[in-house]
Amino acid sequence: MIKSNSEILDELMELRKNGIPTGDNIGLKSFDELLTFVKGGCTDITGYPFFGKSLFLKEIIMSLSINKGWKHCVYMPDDGSDTEVISNLLHKMTGKTFEKDYPNTITEKEIAKHSSTLLDRFKFISAEHTIEPEAFWNYAKENNCDSACIDSWNYMSHKGEPTSPDYLRKILSTRNRFMEVNNMHSFIIIHPKNPDPKQVKEGKVRQPSVYDLMGGSEWNNNGRNIIVVHKNGKEYYEPYHINVDKVKPKYYGSIGECILSLDWAKQRFYQYDSVYNKKHFAYGNEEKVKDPIKPIEFNNVNPF
């Protein structure tokens, strides 16, 4: 359907009156300055194994759920079994671990209290089954979800080779249109190509770019937002370099990098305020750091 000139003029006047729509932020200031999330958009996240891409995806969707009321449909076989996926999200929601004999071990009362809220805000496709992308997106729509989250792309059932440029060109165009029409947001974890073995051996792995994604340039050509999560090493205390490598439409962010840390006990990212020695989280209370000279609260914490 072709819009008339008068319809287009009315829409332009409405845009002039109300301004550009704003996206939703997650509550971490340095990242919020780079990217916000809008229903109708798409965000793809990449990074090498054990460098934090899945952790950051869960940070985004949990923050949008708690701070903005988003409801998510998730398919996360890369994160483990169904029980592990749900327990990991509960850990992030509550800051309490399912590991026994830790100061922040979750109680049965806390599980009962928070699991109903989690299951209301998150709908799950079982990791025991494979599902095609279009069927998954439709399931998310049918359950009135604001987002559809895939971790990771290679676990889906595909009608073509999942990294084939021809297949990606078609399926990603379908995804983009589906999200626009249904006012939803797509999150997809994509693996990059393997790093240079020499870099791995030397412990200085170069940060992947949008051109290193499995499937090549089609993710960049058809993608809207692309985030790269990287660290200078695999150690759990290393800060995370969160890079926004592409933003589309431009109104919702800008290309750039921010650095965040991860509280392993709570499984939450935070910004460290060196002036007041505080950790600022996307949700939950900020915390005073008792001894900023020492690594922050890694005793009695299982990092893996």
N, C-alpha and C positions, 0 to 999 in steps of 0.2 A: 504493500500500500504506500503510495506516494503522498506525502503531506502537502497541503496547500501552502502558499506563501503566507497567508494570514495565520495558519496554525503555527508555522515556524516563528513568525514574528511574535505571536502571543507567548510562546515558550521562551524566546529570548528576553522579552520584557519581564516574565516571571523570574528568570534567572538573574536579571539585573536587580530586581526588587529584593529577592531573598538571598542572593549570593550563591557561590559555589557550595554544594552540599559538602559537609565535613564527614570524614570517616571516623570510626571508633578507635581510640587508642587503648593500649593494654595497661598503662599505668607505670611504665618505666620511662622517665623523661627523655633520656638520651636516645632511646629507640623511637619513642613517640614523635620526636622531632624529625625522624627519617621516614616513618611510614605509619599510616593509619589504615584501617580495614573497613571496606564498604560492602554491603550486600549487593551482589551483582558482579563482584570482582573475583580474581583468582590469584593465589599466592603459591609459588613453588619454592621448595626449600631443599638445598643440597649441602653437601659436606662429606668428608671422608668418614669411614667407620670409626666410632668411638670419639668423634670430635664434636658431638652435641646437637646434631640437626633434629633428631627425634625429641630430645629434651626441650629444645627451643620451640618446636611445634606444640608440645603439650603446654608449655608456658603461655603461648599465645592463646590457645583455645580455652584454657582454664581461666586466664585473665579476662577474656571476652565474656565468658560465662558468668563469672562472679561480679565483674564490674559493669557489664553492659547487658546482661540477661540473655546472651546468645545461647541457642540450643544447637548441639552438634551431633552429627551422625559420624561414627568413626569405624574404620576398618584398619586395624593395626597389628597384623600378624607378625610384623617385624619386631614388635615390642613384646612378643611372647604369647602364651596361652590367654584365653578369655579372662581367667581369674587373675593372671599377672597384669594384664592391661588395666583391668578395673582397680586392682590394688595399687598399681602405680599412679593412677589418676587420683585415687583416694589419698595416697601419700602426698601428692602435690596439693590437693585441696586442703588437707588438714595439717600438713607438716609433720605427720606421724608415720613412722615406718612399721612394716609388718615383720621386720627382723626382731627376733626376741632378744631380751636382756640389754636393750639400749635405753638411754634416758627418755627418748621420744618414741618408745614402742606404743603402738596404738592399742587401745583397750576395746573390749567387746562392746561396751556402752557407746564408745565413739564410732565404731563401725555401724552399729544400729542407727545412731543419730544421723550420720552423714551419708550413708549409702543410698537412702531414699532420695535425697537431694541430688546426688550424683546421677542416679539412674533416671531421674526426671529430666535432667539437663543434657544427658548423653544417651544416645541410642547406639547400640552396638551390632555390627555384623560379626558373627562368630569367626574367629581365626581358623576354625576347623574346615571352613568352606571357602571356595574361591568364587568370585563374582565378577562379572564384566563391569567396566566403568559406568556405562549408561544405566545398567540395572541398579547399581549402587546409588547413582545420583537420583534416580527416580524413587528409590526407597527413602532417601533422605527427604525428598520433597513430600512424599506421602505421609511422613512422620512430622511434618511441619518444622523441619530443622532449618536453622539459619546457615549452617555450613555442612560440607561433606569433606571428611578428612581421610586421606589415604596414606598409609605408611607400611610399605612403600609401593611404588608403581609396578615394580617387577613381580609383586605378589598377586596382582590382579589377573583375572582370566581375560585374555585378549583375542580378538578375532584375527589379528595380524601379529607380526613380530613387534613386540612392545617398544623397540628402539628404532624401528624402520622409519625413515623420514616420511615416506608416503602415508603410512599408518598414523604417525603422530600428527601430520598435517591435518588429516581428517578428524581424528578423535579430539584433538585439542581445540579445533574450531567448533566442534559440536559442544564441547565442555563450556567454552567461553559464552556461546549463545545460550546454553541451558541456564547458566548462572545469571545472565542478564535478564532473561525472560521470567525466571522464577525468584528473582531477588534473593539469591543465595550466594555463598562464598565457597570456592573450592580451595582446599589445601592439599598439596601433593608433595610427598618426599621423593626426591629423585637421587639416584646414585650417580656420582661422577665417574669418569674413567679412572682406572688405577693410576696412582701417582708414579713418578719416575722411581724405579727401584734404588737408584743411587741416592736420591733424596731421602728415601725411607731409611736406608742404611746409615746415612749421616745424621738422621734425626732432624732434618730441615726441609719438611715437606712444603712445597709451594701451595699457596691457597688456590683452590680451583676457581675457575671463572665460569660464566654462562656458556662458554664455548667448550667446556670440558664435560658437559652433561652427556649421559648415555642417550644417544639419539641425536647428538650434535645440535645444529643451529635451529632445529624446529622448535625446541623448548624456548629459545630466545625469540624466534620469530613470532610464535603464537602465544607466548607467555605474557602475563600482565605484570605481576610483581615477582621478582626473583631474589631470594635471600640466600646468602652463602654463610655458613657457620664454620668457623675455623679456630684453631688454637696453635700455639707455638710448640706444643708437645702433647702427648696423650695423658700426662699426669692430671689427676682430677682437680688439682688446685690451680691449674693454669687458667688465666682469664680467657674469656671467649670473645673473639672478634666477630661481631655480627655485621655483615656487609649487605647493604641493599644495593644490588647491582642493576636492577631495572624497576621502574615504577610507571604504571600506566593505568588510568589517566594520571597525568602529572600533578593534578590537584591534591592527590592523597599522599604525597611524599616527595622525597628527593634521593638521589643516589648519594651514598656515603657510608661511613662506618661508625659504630659505637662499640665500646668495650664493656662487657658485663661479667660479673662473677656468679658463681653458683654456690648456694648453701646446700651442701650435700646432705646434711641432716634433714632439712626440710624439702629438698629437691625443688628449690625455687631460685630463680635468678634474682640478682639484686644489683643496685648501684651503690658503690661505697662512697660516702661523704667523708673526705679526709679532714675537713675543717672541724666537724662535730663528731668524727669517729662513729658514724652510724651507717647501718645497712638499710637501704630503702628498697622495699619489695613492691611488686605490682599490686599485691593485695595482702592484707594482714598488717600487723603493726611493725613499724620500723624498730630496729634493735641497736642498742649501744654496743660498740666493740670494746671489750674490757682492756685488751692489750693489743693495740694496732701494730706493734712491732712484730708479733708472732703471727704465723699462719692462723687464719680465722677458724676457730672451733672445729678442728679436725679430729680431736681425741674422741674416742668411743663412737666413731662414725664409720660405717661400712661404705666405702665409696662406690662399690659395684653391686 
